[in-house]
Amino acid sequence: MQKNTHLGYYIYRGHVYVWTCNAGQKSGRKEGIEATKLENARKLLTMKVLTHEQISEAVGLPLEKIEELALEINIEK
């Protein structure tokens, strides 16, 4: 059995409700967030409106990763 992680809580009508998730759920959530960042970076690169630095800042990925993606999809600076 995996250990649950406490994410937060709220009180409604005198009852306390606690949000938890296990390690697998937490890992899956992180992977989903990373995949979304990569997808957004690819879309911004193909639009050719922003610089690599601006895309890096906008999506929260390192500049090196943006430059890798640009090479993969043949987008120049």
C-alpha positions as CSV (number, residue, x, y, z in Angstrom):
1,M,0.0,0.0,0.0
2,Q,1.3,3.4,-0.9
3,K,1.5,6.3,1.5
4,N,-0.9,9.1,0.9
5,T,0.3,12.7,0.7
6,H,-1.7,15.5,2.3
7,L,-2.6,18.2,-0.3
8,G,-4.9,20.4,1.6
9,Y,-8.2,20.6,3.4
10,Y,-11.4,22.6,3.6
11,I,-14.2,23.0,6.1
12,Y,-17.8,22.8,5.0
13,R,-20.8,22.9,7.4
14,G,-18.6,21.9,10.3
15,H,-16.9,19.0,8.7
16,V,-13.3,18.9,7.7
17,Y,-12.5,17.4,4.3
18,V,-8.9,16.5,3.5
19,W,-7.4,16.1,0.0
20,T,-4.8,13.4,-0.4
21,C,-3.1,11.5,-3.2
22,N,-0.7,8.6,-3.3
23,A,2.7,8.7,-4.9
24,G,1.5,7.2,-8.1
25,Q,-1.1,9.9,-8.5
26,K,1.4,12.6,-7.7
27,S,3.9,11.2,-10.2
28,G,1.2,11.1,-12.9
29,R,0.2,14.6,-12.2
30,K,3.8,15.8,-12.6
31,E,4.1,13.9,-15.9
32,G,0.9,15.5,-17.2
33,I,2.1,19.0,-16.3
34,E,5.4,18.4,-18.1
35,A,3.7,17.0,-21.2
36,T,1.4,20.1,-21.3
37,K,4.4,22.4,-21.0
38,L,6.1,20.6,-23.9
39,E,2.9,20.7,-26.0
40,N,2.5,24.5,-25.4
41,A,6.1,25.2,-26.2
42,R,5.8,23.3,-29.5
43,K,2.7,25.3,-30.4
44,L,4.4,28.6,-29.6
45,L,7.4,27.6,-31.6
46,T,5.4,26.8,-34.7
47,M,3.6,30.2,-34.5
48,K,7.0,31.8,-34.9
49,V,6.0,34.9,-33.0
50,L,8.0,34.7,-29.7
51,T,11.7,34.2,-29.2
52,H,13.0,31.0,-27.6
53,E,13.7,33.0,-24.4
54,Q,10.1,34.3,-24.3
55,I,8.7,30.8,-24.8
56,S,11.0,29.4,-22.1
57,E,9.7,32.0,-19.7
58,A,6.1,31.6,-20.7
59,V,5.8,27.8,-20.3
60,G,8.3,27.4,-17.5
61,L,10.8,25.2,-19.3
62,P,14.6,25.7,-19.5
63,L,15.9,27.5,-22.6
64,E,17.9,24.5,-23.5
65,K,14.8,22.3,-23.7
66,I,13.1,24.9,-26.0
67,E,16.1,24.9,-28.3
68,E,16.0,21.1,-28.4
69,L,12.3,21.2,-29.4
70,A,13.0,23.8,-32.0
71,L,15.6,21.5,-33.6
72,E,13.2,18.6,-33.5
73,I,10.6,20.4,-35.4
74,N,13.1,22.4,-37.6
75,I,12.2,25.9,-36.3
76,E,15.0,28.4,-36.4
77,K,15.5,31.3,-33.9
